[in-house]
Amino acid sequence: MRISVAAIGRLKHGPETELCERYRKRAAQTGRSLGLRDVEIIEIRESRAEDAGKRVIEESIALANVIPQGAAVVLLDPRGDNLDSTAIANQISQWRGGAKPAAVFIIGGPDGLAASLSDKADLKLAFGAATWPHQLVRVMLMEQIYRATTILSGHPYHRA
């Protein structure tokens, strides 16, 4: 199984990018023993459409185009479920055991996502009720993916 994070917007070089890459590499390394082929980040440019509705549609189409057939789809959504790290790990394990080819975590743009993409979600995940900058959400998500791999592999990084 492959894990992808597909995000609208690009991180500029800096501490957030470095931290995100550090967690990505650690998750990929730890995940190999679990049958995870890769952990990747896919950055999609923000739409330049002047109308917010058009931006949402264009960005949602671009995101939908990177979702492999049969993949589990996770949307980062402030109205989604607040899962603890163990629950996230267990969900990834279920998808892996269910022969899903991939799990794609989607971080939409500032205008949100089209309902057609939202309807494809197997899970809507929230990091609390607070509003977070997209670059921090990406870092937090990559850390949770890394933490999930450590939980599943029995590594001591995770302490409940």
N, C-alpha and C positions, 0 to 999 in steps of 0.2 A: 504494500500500500504506500502511496505517496501522500504527503501532506503539503498543501499549498496555502499560502496567504496571498489573496488577490486584493489589492488596495488601490483605490483611486488616489492619485497624487504620488509624487516622488519625495522621498526624504532627502534633504540636503545633507552634504557631508558634515558630520559633527558627532557629538556624543550619542545622540539617539540612534543614528545609523550604525555606529560602532557597537553599541550595546545590542541592537537588534541582530546584527550579523553574528555577534558572539553567541547569543542564544540559539540562533539558527544552526550554526555549526555544531554546538553542543547537542542540540536535539537530533540532528542528523547522525552524529556519531553514536549517541546513546540508542537511537532508534534502529540502527542496523541490526542489533541483536534481537530486536522485536519484529523484524520483517518489514521495517519501514525502508523503502528504497531511497527516499529523498525527502528533504524539507526545503521548500523553495518559497521565494517571495516574488510575486508578479506585480509590478507597478504599472498602472494604467494612467495615462494622462487625463487630467481633468478636461471635461468638455469645455469648449470655448463658446458654446451657444449663449446668446444673450438671455434667452428665456429659460427660467429655472426648470420648467416642465420638459423642455427639449434636452437640457443638461442631464436630467434624471434618466430620460429614455436612452440617450446616447451612452451614458456611463453604464447603465444597467445592461445594455446590449453588449458592450465591450466586456463586462464582467461575465455575462452568460457564455460568451464565446471561449472563455478559458476553463470552463467547468467540463471535465471529461465525462463521457457517458457513464452513468451508473454511480457517479461519485456522491458521497455525502456532502451536503451543502450546509454550512453554518454561517448565519448572518450575525454580525455584531450589531446589536440593536439595543438602545437604552431601555426599551420596553420588553426585552427578552428575559430569559431565565437567568437568575443569579446562581450559578453552579459553583460549588467548591472545587478545588483542584482534583480531588479524588473522583468526583463525579465526571469531570472533563476527561480524566484518564480512562475511566470505565467506559465512557461513550466511545472514545477512540478505539479502545479494545474491542467493543462490540462491533464497530464498523469493520475493523480488521478481521475479526472472526467471522463476520458475515460476508467476507470476500469482496468488500467494496474496493474498487481500484484506487480510490483516492478520497481524501477529505479536504474540501476547499473551504477555507475560512475567508469570508468576504467583509471588507471594510469599505463601505460606500463613501461617497463624497459628501460635502456639507449640505447638499440639498436632499439627500436621502436616496432611496432606491425605488424603482418601479414595482408596482404590485405584482407584476408577472414574475419578477425575480424573487420577490419576497415569498410568493406562493410555492416556490421550489425548495424552500428551506426545510431541512430535516431538523434543524435546531436554530433557535434565535437565542443568542448569548449576550448578556449584559455584564458590564463591570460596575454595577451599582447604578444609583439614580443620578449621580453627578455627571456633568458634561465634561468630557476629556478631549484634549487636543488629539487629532488623528495620529500624530507622531508618537505620542505616549501610549495610545491604544495599541499601536503596532508593537511597541516594545513590550507592553504588558501581555499581549497575546502571544508573542514569541516566547516570553518567559513561561507562560502557562503551558505551552506546547512542550517546551523543554522539561518542565516540572512533570508533565504527564508521562513523558518517556522515562523519567527517573522513577516515578511511582511504579510504572509497569515493569521496570527492570529490577526493582528492589534496591535501587541505589539510595544511599543515605541522604541525598540532597533534600528530599522532601521529609519534613518533620510535621506530623499532624498536631 
